[in-house]
């Protein structure tokens, strides 16, 4: 029977095993590291942007967005001088838009306090908007090669399997166990290389599903593999049940222009643009809800509603079903009375792509684009 320490934190690793783990991991990374654009010169600005983009985003999408971002905003100064709408539009599709707003706020502070240079000190990094302990350590380690232990989701999963950790990684005392293990494994020199090796290994070999155990160079040191527990590690945390939300909106066309409105900055999807709409009430049809919501938000009365598309998107713990209807104004007055937005605009179809929209409304735009294309083909 395992003792308490062994049960919670896995069997202890000897100094020779730690050295072996380091060596095998670094050898693997030398041969298998991906060619990522921010690894060309380890520019601190680029490392920062890549880390923020990489939060809850798959790597192939990160690379795509990163390259476009760097082309538009090549340095901190370019970000600091940009408008919020330019930043949000460049971020459109990555979700969690507070990350983009924090980048803008941090860039302004970096320009003002640090002469446009990303700080190397983790404590100074932590004082910037949107930068927490992990991101501060990642920038200090990867951009400046400082010996800062890192614990992202990939590393936590790898460590949970190596240690055969029998509690969820977020449950006490797991964070302390993982932090101590990270500190012990981290070499004094070349922390940049080692930390990237850890994260890359977790992403490519010690994967969440179907880890490549047969070819894993760390298999001989993996406690959960030795005990046949890999499929049960890491221990899953409490599953968050999705909350279902059903909404409807009106896509108003008037004199060849479409109506859109901008959400308040402190609202969900703050400062993004949308078609007016909201949740269905009990007993309402989506069409009835769309008419009511348009009236409540703008005081517009609309008619001739036609279903455009029904789309589904996910936001944190919510699963949102959005019904979109094209419609026309009943009266010729095109000036709304805004009750749920800070600004409005009437925009030709070709200009809608200039505005940043949340995920559900972007999907409706795609459906509107397809509908417009098919109409043009019939002409």
Rosetta blueprint (number, residue, H / E / L):
1 X L
2 X L
3 X L
4 X H
5 X H
6 X H
7 X H
8 X H
9 X H
10 X L
11 X L
12 X L
13 X L
14 X L
15 X H
16 X H
17 X H
18 X H
19 X H
20 X H
21 X H
22 X H
23 X H
24 X H
25 X H
26 X H
27 X H
28 X H
29 X H
30 X H
31 X H
32 X H
33 X L
34 X L
35 X L
36 X L
37 X H
38 X H
39 X H
40 X L
41 X L
42 X L
43 X L
44 X H
45 X H
46 X H
47 X H
48 X H
49 X H
50 X H
51 X H
52 X H
53 X H
54 X L
55 X L
56 X L
57 X L
58 X L
59 X H
60 X H
61 X H
62 X H
63 X H
64 X H
65 X H
66 X H
67 X H
68 X H
69 X H
70 X H
71 X H
72 X H
73 X L
74 X L
75 X L
76 X H
77 X H
78 X H
79 X H
80 X H
81 X H
82 X L
83 X L
84 X H
85 X H
86 X H
87 X H
88 X H
89 X H
90 X H
91 X H
92 X L
93 X L
94 X L
95 X L
96 X L
97 X L
98 X H
99 X H
100 X H
101 X H
102 X H
103 X H
104 X H
105 X H
106 X H
107 X H
108 X H
109 X H
110 X H
111 X H
112 X H
113 X H
114 X L
115 X L
116 X L
117 X L
118 X L
119 X L
120 X L
121 X L
122 X H
123 X H
124 X H
125 X H
126 X H
127 X L
128 X L
129 X L
130 X L
131 X L
132 X L
133 X H
134 X H
135 X H
136 X H
137 X H
138 X H
139 X H
140 X H
141 X H
142 X H
143 X H
144 X H
145 X L
146 X L
147 X L
148 X L
149 X L
150 X L
151 X L
152 X L
153 X H
154 X H
155 X H
156 X H
157 X H
158 X H
159 X H
160 X H
161 X H
162 X H
163 X H
164 X L
165 X L
166 X L
167 X L
168 X L
169 X L
170 X L
171 X L
172 X L
173 X L
174 X H
175 X H
176 X H
177 X H
178 X H
179 X H
180 X H
181 X H
182 X H
183 X H
184 X H
185 X H
186 X L
187 X L
188 X L
189 X L
190 X L
191 X H
192 X H
193 X H
194 X H
195 X H
196 X H
197 X H
198 X H
199 X H
200 X H
201 X H
202 X H
203 X H
204 X H
205 X L
206 X L
207 X L
208 X L
209 X L
210 X L
211 X L
212 X L
213 X H
214 X H
215 X H
216 X L
217 X L
218 X L
219 X H
220 X H
221 X H
222 X L
223 X H
224 X H
225 X H
226 X H
227 X L
228 X L
229 X L
230 X H
231 X H
232 X H
233 X L
234 X L
235 X L
236 X L
237 X L
238 X L
239 X L
240 X L
241 X L
242 X L
243 X E
244 X E
245 X E
246 X E
247 X E
248 X E
249 X E
250 X E
251 X E
252 X E
253 X E
254 X E
255 X L
256 X L
257 X E
258 X E
259 X E
260 X E
261 X E
262 X E
263 X L
264 X L
265 X L
266 X L
267 X L
268 X L
269 X L
270 X L
271 X L
272 X L
273 X E
274 X E
275 X L
276 X L
277 X E
278 X E
279 X E
280 X L
281 X L
282 X L
283 X L
284 X L
285 X L
286 X H
287 X H
288 X H
289 X H
290 X H
291 X H
292 X H
293 X H
294 X H
295 X H
296 X H
297 X H
298 X H
299 X L
300 X L
301 X L
302 X E
303 X E
304 X E
305 X E
306 X E
307 X E
308 X E
309 X E
310 X E
311 X E
312 X E
313 X E
314 X E
315 X E
316 X L
317 X L
318 X E
319 X E
320 X E
321 X E
322 X E
323 X E
324 X E
325 X E
326 X E
327 X E
328 X E
329 X E
330 X L
331 X L
332 X L
333 X L
334 X L
335 X L
336 X L
337 X L
338 X L
339 X L
340 X L
341 X L
342 X L
343 X E
344 X E
345 X E
346 X E
347 X E
348 X L
349 X H
350 X H
351 X H
352 X H
353 X H
354 X H
355 X L
356 X L
357 X E
358 X L
359 X H
360 X H
361 X H
362 X H
363 X H
364 X H
365 X H
366 X H
367 X H
368 X H
369 X H
370 X H
371 X H
372 X H
373 X H
374 X H
375 X H
376 X H
377 X H
378 X H
379 X L
